[in-house]
Amino acid sequence: MLTTLVRPTTPRGSKVLASLRTLATAAPEQRDRARKEGDISSVFASLSGAEATPLPGRFADIKTAIIRNNESRIQDSWSRLLKALRSEIQHIASAGSNIIPSIDFNQIGNNSHTQSFGNGLRKRGAAIVRGVIAEDVALAWKKEIKEYIKKNPQTKAFPKDKPAVYELYWSPGQVKARADPNILEVQKFMMSFWHSKHPAAPISTGHPVAYADRLRIRQPGDAGFALGPHVDGGSVERWEPNGYGLGSVYNEVFSGNWESFDPWESSCRLPVESDLYNGAGACSMFRMFQGWLSMSHTSAGEGTLLVNPLFNLATSYLLLRPFFSPVNTNLGTSGYLDESNWQLDPFQSSTLQGATLGCTQELTEALHPHLDLSKSMVHVPRVAPGDYVAWHCDSIHAVDKIHSGKSDSSVLYIPSCPLTEGNARYLVRQREAFSNGTPGPDFPGGKGESEHVGRMGKADVSAQGGVDGERAMGLKAYVGDSSVFGKVNEILNFKG
């Protein structure tokens, strides 16, 4: 069993621990406010139907402060980045889906297989673990979910006329999957590729925390659930000093040294506020990976996921893009994308391309031309029921615009979340939602499944996952000498 626990604190580590805890505890008031009712379209400005509105003028000041006294280094780093992007995009376009690493679940204890897989994962930011759940079990979960929907026709979904993503969180298949020992094991495995530069950081990747997300059952021909390239975990927050700036997550990029940015360092993410505007579906939990468990045989073009294997390069580009403008603004002209045509703006505007308050970060060919999204976005390889697909929380991803397959494309959204004090605080509120049958704290509000027939309960978690499954849901205290357990148990209200 792969486990990464925090080490005992040292005098120096104690100071770091105290600092991280102080920042992570300073949660904004909006976390405790109920969210408006809605569906997954509420998270995307492009799907919500609302008119685009300019960002407040203070973002110009934020951008100016980020680059102040560092302009020449940032301009130089931008030029290096554009050259690197051209080379990598050519490689990705040639390799296609084969560039995404995969490993069989029964091989994750094999060092040679794990090392090769890990190298690919760190480079590309996305991967597949095959055969995590037996195919017949995954299909049985889907059948249970369909029966649950049939018994509860009041279930909300998007799009309304041809449902694909259901506002369900506590259906039989979802609850069983989150508690399943194999799911917990693959989450530990995936999170083991992260590390912390602070040995005393209050985090354990060896104890996954459940995050109750939605599910997708997308039917052939659907074109409504067409999510373009985007990054979850906030949008404008990436540039804000009281957002990702609380952990200085992207400081290397903003200082003109993107090559040194480490996306796998976890301690800097603990104090981050990724949801400053109480968005309807904006994630406030620390998810190391987003992920889903397949409940169907699905290939490219059949309503599946696309990811951007540029990974670090794409993250750096997304962050630096708002500071630059083309000299020649005609997109169709020769040399438009050349480094010489893009200069650091002498005066910063409030524009953050694709970022909207309270929504996810979106990307387009027009706003982010150097990413060449038509070439750099690739489908994940063919998946079977029981395969687990994961992508780093910084990764750009999308969904097929049209489901051109002949059968449903179905998944359970199950991210990989470490045990942290911030995640434990979220777990307290999610535990209450589980008991009441309402959506989790991050999701659109309303009565949810409180009146649904056949909704799962605590006994079902215990039956599927035992003590580990119960702990993942915040239903059982943690036992051991890890320094993180005491504070987490206190947060979860387990005394003594």
N, C-alpha and C positions, 0 to 999 in steps of 0.2 A: 504494500500500500504506500503510495507516494504522499508524504506529508512534509509541509514546510511550516514550522512554528517560529514565533518570535523567540529570540534568545533572552536569557536573563539580563536585566538592565545593568549598566555600568554607570559610574558617576556622570560621564559625558553623555551616555545614552539616556540617562534620566532627564537631562535638560532637553534633549531632543524630544523625548516622549512627552514631557510636559508641554512643550511648544506645540507639538502636533495635536495633542488632546485639547488644548485651549482653543486652537483654530477650528478644529473639527466640531467642537461643542457649540461654537457660535453660529448656530443654524438660524437662518432668517425666519421671520414670523410666518411667511407665506407657506412654509412646509406644513403648518398645522391648519391651514385653511382648506376647506373642502373644495374640490375642483368642480367646474361646471360639467353638466352632462354633455356627452358627445361620443365620437368614435375615433378611429385611427386617423381620419382625415384632419382632425383638429390639430395634429402635430405638424402638419405640412402646410406651409403658406400656399403652395401651388395647388393643394387639394381643397383647402378650406373655402375657397370662393371669395375670400376677403381681398379688397384692393390693397396693393402694396403701398406701404407708407414709409417715408424716409425715417431713418433712425434719428434720435434726438441729437442736437448739436454737440452734446458733451462727448460723443464718440470721436469727434475731431480732436478734442483735447486729449482723450485717451491715446489715440494713435500718435499724436505729436509727442506725448510723454514717452511712449515706448521707444521711439527712434532717436530721441534727443541726444546729441553729441556722439551718435553712432552711425550717422548717415552714410559715410563712405564705406564702412565695413558691410553694411546691409546691402548697398548697391553692388559691391563686389560679390557678396554671397549669392545675390539674386542671379548674377551672370553665371556663376558656377552651377547653380541649381538648374537653370534652363538648359545648359549643356548636358548635365546628367540626365535630365528628363528625356531629351531626344534619344539618347542611347538606350535607356531602359524601355521606353515605349516601343522601340523597334524590336527589342528582345521579347517583350510580352506579346506583341502582335504575332510574332512568329511561333511562340510556344503555346499560346492559347490556354485552355483549361488545364493542360498538363503541368502548368507552372504551380498549381495549387497542390501542396503536399498532402499525403494521406497516410494513414496507418491503420492496421486492424486492431480492434480493441484487445484481442488476446496477445498482441505483441508489445503492448505499452510497458511491460516489464523487461523487455529485451533491450539492453543498452545500445547495441549497434543500430537497431531500428529506431530507437528513441532519439539517438544523436542525429541521425540523418533527417528524421522528421523535424526535430527541433531547429536545425539549421534552416530548413525551408520555411518553417513557421516564422522564425525571427526575421527572415528576409522579406516575406510576403504578407505576413499579418493575418493570414486565413488558412484554414486547414479542414480536413475531414477525418473523423475517427469512425471507421466502419464496423458494423455489427455490434454496437453498444447494447442494443436491445434485440432480442430475437424477432425476426420478421413477423411471425404469427402473433406475437404479443403486441407489437406496434400496431398491426392492423386491427387487433381486437380492441385496443384503446380507441382507435378511430371509430370503430363500430359503436362503442359505448357512447362516444361523444355525439355521434349522429342521432342515436336514440334519445339522448338527453335533450338535444335541440328539438327533436320531434315532439317530445313531451312538454316542451316549454316554448311554444311558438312566439311568445313575447320577446324572445332573445333579440337584442340589437345586433346589427352587423353592418359592414360597409363592403361594397355599395348596397344601398337599400333594395334596389331592384334585382340584383344578382349577387347575393352575399358571398364574400370571400374571406373577410377577416371578422371573426365573431367577438363580441364583447363578453367573453366568457373567461373566467379565471379559476373557477372551482368545480369544473366538470370532472367526471370520473377519470378520464384519461390524463388530464392535466395534473391532478393531485397525485395520482399514482406515479406518473413519470417523475415529478419533482422529488419524490421520496425514494425512488428506486435505487438500490445500492450501486448498480452499474452506472447510472447517471451521476451519482455523487462521486464515484471513482473517476469517471472521465473528466468531471469538473476539476477535481484535485490535480489530475494529470495535466490538463491544459494550463491551470494557474501556476504549476510548478516552473513554468518558463519565465515567470516574473521574478524579480529580485528586489531587495531593499538595500539602499546604501546606508541606512541607519539600522543597526542590529536591534535596537530597542523599539523600533516602530511597532505600534499596536495593531498587528495584522497577522492573520493565519490563513494561508492558502490551503492548508490541510483540512479545513472545516468549512465546506461550501455553505453558503446561505441561500435559501430559496428566494427567488424573485418571481412573484406571480404575474406572468405576462399572458398575452392573448394566444389565439391559435388561428391557423389559416386552413381553410378547405376551399381551394380555388377551382372552379369548374372550367372545362375546356371552352375556349372562345372568349373568356373574360378579358376585357380591356379596361375595366374600371379601376382595378387595383394595380395601377401602373406607377409605382414609386420610382422616380428618377434617382440619379446619384445623390447621396446624402450621407451625412455623418450625424449620429445621434449624440446624446449627452450634452445638449445645449447648442447654442450658435454664437451669439454675441459674447457669451460668457468666456469664450476662449481668449478674448482680447482684454476683458475687464480685470482690473486689479483685485476686485472682490469676487471674482469668479475663479478661473483657472490660475489667475495671478496669485491667489492665496498660497498656492504650492509652488509657484515659479516653474510650473510644468514645462512651459515652452520658452524659457529664458534663453537657452542656447540659440534657438531659431531667431528670436528677436534681437540677439546681440551680434548677428552676422556669422554664426558658427553652427549652421544647421547640421553639419556632418557629425557633430558631437552630441546631438539630441538623442536621448535614450528613452524610447517609448515603453521600455519594459521595467522602468524604475517605479516602484509602487509607493514609496513613502511620500513622495511629492504630491500624490493624488489624494491623500487622506483629507487634507483640509479644503479641497476644491468644492466650490459651489457651482454646480452645473445647471441649476434651475433657479435663476434669480427672479423669474417673472411668473411663477406658478402656471406654467404652460400645461395645457390639457393633454398630458401624456409625455411631458418632458421628464427624463429620468433623473432622479435625485440620488439614486443609489450608486455606489462604486461597482460597476460591472467591468471586470477585467476583459471579459469576452462577451459579446453578444453571440447568441447561438440558437439553433433549432434542431429538434429531432424529427427526422423525416418519417412520415406515415404513408409514403407512396413511392412508386418507381417514377422518377422524374429526370428528364434530360434537358439539355440546353433548349431554350425556346418553348418549354412546356410549363411556363409559369414559375420558374425557379429563381434563384438568387444569382446576382452578378456582384463581383467584388473587384476592387482595384489593387492589384499586386504591386503597384508603385510604392504603396504603404508610406514609409518615412518621407520619401521624396514628395508624395502627394500632400502629406500633412504639412510639410514645410512650405510648399507652394500655396496651399490654402491660407496659411497664416500670413504669408508675406504679400500675397496678391493685392490686398487693399491699399498698400502703400505705393503702388506703381501704376503708371498709365502709359499707353503707347503715344509716341510722338506723332506718328502717322496713324490715324484712327480708322482707316479703311481696312476692315477685316479681310477683304478679298485680295489685297495687294501683296506682291512679292516682298518678302522681308518683314512682314507684319510681326511675326513671332520672334525675329532676331533679337538678341540681347541689346543691340545698339538702338533698337526702336522703343525700348522700355526703360523709363527713367523714374527714379524716386520723385514723387510729387513734392515740389517745393513748399506747398501748403497743403496740409492734410484735410480732407473732407470727412464727413461723418459716415461715409459709405463703407460697408463691409459686405462685399458681394455675396449674395445668397443667404445672408443672415437676417433673421426677423425675431423681434422680441417674443419670447414664449414659444418659439417653434424650433424645429430641427434645422441644422445647417444643410442647405441645398447647393448643388453645383450644376452648372450648365456649360455647354460648349462655348457660348457667347461670353459668359462671365469669367470662365476659367480656361481660356483657349489652349494654353500650353500643356494641359493634361491630356489633350486629344482623347476625350472620353470615349469616343466611338471605337477607339483601338485599345485603350488601356483598361476598360471595363471588360472582364471576362466572366463567362458562366462558370459556376462551380461544376466539377465533373458530375456525371450521372450518379444519383443516389438511390438507395433502396430503403424500404421501411426499416427503421432501427439504426440508420446511420446518423451520426451527430456532426453538424457543420458549425464551425465557430470562426468568428472574426474579431480581431482586436478592437477595443472600444474607440480607437481613432480611425478605423478603416472606413473608406468610402465604399458604399454598397448600394445596390438597386435591385429592382424586381423586373422580370420580363414585362414589357409593355403589353404584350398579348400572349395569352396562354394558347399555344398552337398544338397542344397535345390532345390525346384522345381519352384521358382519364384525369381524375382530380389530382391537383398538386397540393399536398397537405402536410403541415408541419405544426409542431408544438414549439412555441418560442420559449427557450430555456437558456438563459445566459449563465455565465460562471461568475459568481460573486464571492469574494473572500469574507472571512469573519473579521469585521472591524467594529469599532465602537459606533461609528456613524451608521454602518449597515445594521447594527443591532437596534439602534434607535428607530430605523425604518421598520425593522422586523416587528417591533412592538405595535406599531400602527397597522401593519399588514396582518398581524395575528388577530387583531380586533376585527379587521375587514373579513378575514376568513370565518371568524365566528358568526359575524352578522350576514355573510353572504353578499357583501358589497364589494365593488372594485377596489383593488389595492390603492394606496395613497397617491401613487404617481399617475393614476389613470382617471379618465372622465368619471364624474360622480354619478349619483342617482341610487336607486334601490338595487340595481344590478340583479344578482341572482337570489336575493333574499326571499323571494317567493317561488323559486324554482323547485320543481319536483326532482328528487334524486340527487340533490347537491351533496358533495362529500363533506365529511367532518373529521374530527381528530382521530377517531378510531380507525378510519380508513388510512390515514397517514401512518399510524403505528403498524397496521397490518401489512402495509406495503414495504415500509422502510425501517421498521424497528426504531431503536433509540437514535441512530444517526439521522434517520428521516425526520423524526420528531425535533431533533436539535436544529436541523436545517430550517424548520418552520417556526423556531422560537418556542417550541412546546415543552422542551426539556432542558434542564441546566447542563452546563459543560463541566466535566470533571477532569482534573489533571493539574499539573504545576505550571502551565503556561501563564505568563503574566497577563495575557489578554483576557483570560477566562474570568477572573474576578470582577473586572469592570463590566464585562459583557453580561455576566449573570446578574449584576446589580441593575443594569439597564433593563434587562428582561424581567426584573422583579422576582428573581429566584434568590431567596435569602438563605444564609447559613451554609 
